[in-house]
């Protein structure tokens, strides 16, 4: 069974930087596609960034060039570096994992990010 635990959220001023980290517990980490989603109250959860089992990246358009996702297969972590944060990036951020052949989607509990002066 996969468990995901996020850390690193908080309050930051516009233009600032935050790094989110997610620790994966379970088997076969290298076979999982990993990523980050975000959600604001009243909206659906939406994809921010993914890094697949083969190292390919996918980003939501509004974060391209500002956010960078990476994985450490030895430490079983996935990290989201968020630069030049803007108020519209304020949301709860969720770690996501799914086996490369599909199936159950796994979620962390979320970590809040607030961008405000």
C-alpha positions as CSV (number, residue, x, y, z in Angstrom):
1,X,0.0,0.0,0.0
2,X,1.3,3.4,-1.0
3,X,1.5,6.3,1.5
4,X,2.5,9.8,0.6
5,X,3.5,12.5,3.0
6,X,4.0,16.1,1.9
7,X,6.1,18.8,3.6
8,X,7.3,22.3,2.9
9,X,4.1,24.4,2.4
10,X,3.6,27.8,4.1
11,X,3.3,31.6,3.6
12,X,5.5,33.4,1.1
13,X,5.5,36.8,-0.5
14,X,4.8,37.3,-4.2
15,X,8.0,36.6,-6.1
16,X,9.2,34.2,-3.5
17,X,10.2,30.6,-3.6
18,X,9.0,27.4,-1.8
19,X,10.1,23.8,-2.1
20,X,7.6,21.1,-1.5
21,X,8.7,17.5,-0.8
22,X,6.8,14.3,-0.7
23,X,8.0,11.0,0.8
24,X,6.8,7.7,-0.7
25,X,6.2,4.6,1.4
26,X,5.5,1.4,-0.4
27,X,7.0,-0.9,-3.0
28,X,8.4,-0.4,-6.5
29,X,8.9,3.4,-6.3
30,X,10.7,3.4,-9.6
31,X,7.6,2.0,-11.4
32,X,5.4,5.0,-10.3
33,X,4.5,8.1,-12.1
34,X,4.6,11.0,-9.6
35,X,3.4,14.5,-9.4
36,X,1.7,17.4,-7.7
37,X,-1.8,18.7,-8.0
38,X,-3.4,21.8,-6.4
39,X,-6.9,22.7,-5.3
40,X,-8.6,25.9,-4.1
41,X,-12.0,25.8,-2.3
42,X,-14.8,25.4,-4.8
43,X,-12.6,24.2,-7.6
44,X,-11.6,20.8,-8.8
45,X,-8.2,19.5,-8.1
46,X,-5.9,20.1,-11.1
47,X,-2.5,18.9,-12.2
48,X,0.5,21.2,-11.6
49,X,3.4,19.0,-12.6
50,X,4.2,15.3,-13.2
51,X,7.4,13.3,-13.5
52,X,6.8,9.9,-15.0
53,X,8.6,6.6,-14.2
54,X,10.8,7.1,-17.3
55,X,11.8,10.7,-16.3
56,X,9.5,12.6,-18.7
57,X,8.0,15.8,-17.4
58,X,4.6,17.4,-17.8
59,X,3.6,20.9,-16.5
60,X,0.5,22.9,-16.3
61,X,0.9,25.9,-18.7
62,X,0.8,28.7,-16.0
63,X,3.7,27.2,-14.1
64,X,6.0,26.3,-16.9
65,X,9.4,28.0,-16.4
66,X,8.6,28.8,-12.8
67,X,8.0,25.4,-11.2
68,X,10.3,22.4,-11.5
69,X,9.5,18.8,-10.5
70,X,12.2,16.2,-9.7
71,X,12.4,12.7,-8.2
72,X,15.1,11.0,-6.2
73,X,14.7,7.3,-6.7
74,X,17.2,6.5,-3.9
75,X,15.5,8.6,-1.3
76,X,12.0,7.8,-2.7
77,X,11.0,11.4,-2.8
78,X,9.4,13.8,-5.3
79,X,10.1,17.5,-5.0
80,X,8.4,20.6,-6.4
81,X,10.5,23.7,-6.6
82,X,8.2,26.8,-7.0
83,X,9.8,30.0,-8.0
84,X,8.4,33.5,-8.6
85,X,5.2,32.5,-6.7
86,X,2.1,34.6,-7.4
87,X,-1.1,35.1,-5.4
88,X,-2.9,32.9,-7.9
89,X,-0.7,30.0,-6.9
90,X,-2.3,30.0,-3.5
91,X,-3.9,26.5,-3.0
92,X,-3.6,23.2,-1.1
93,X,-0.9,21.2,-2.9
94,X,-1.3,17.4,-3.1
95,X,1.3,14.8,-3.8
96,X,0.1,12.1,-6.4
97,X,1.4,8.7,-7.4
98,X,0.1,6.1,-9.8
99,X,1.7,2.9,-11.0
100,X,3.0,3.2,-14.6
101,X,0.5,0.6,-15.8
102,X,-2.5,2.5,-14.3
103,X,-4.8,1.6,-11.5
104,X,-5.4,3.3,-8.2
105,X,-4.4,6.9,-7.8
106,X,-2.7,7.6,-4.5
107,X,-2.8,11.0,-2.7
108,X,-1.1,12.7,0.2
109,X,-3.1,14.8,2.7
110,X,-2.0,18.1,1.2
111,X,0.0,21.0,2.3
112,X,-1.1,24.6,2.1
113,X,0.7,27.3,0.1
114,X,-0.3,30.9,0.6
115,X,1.2,33.7,-1.5
116,X,0.4,37.1,0.0
117,X,2.1,40.3,0.9
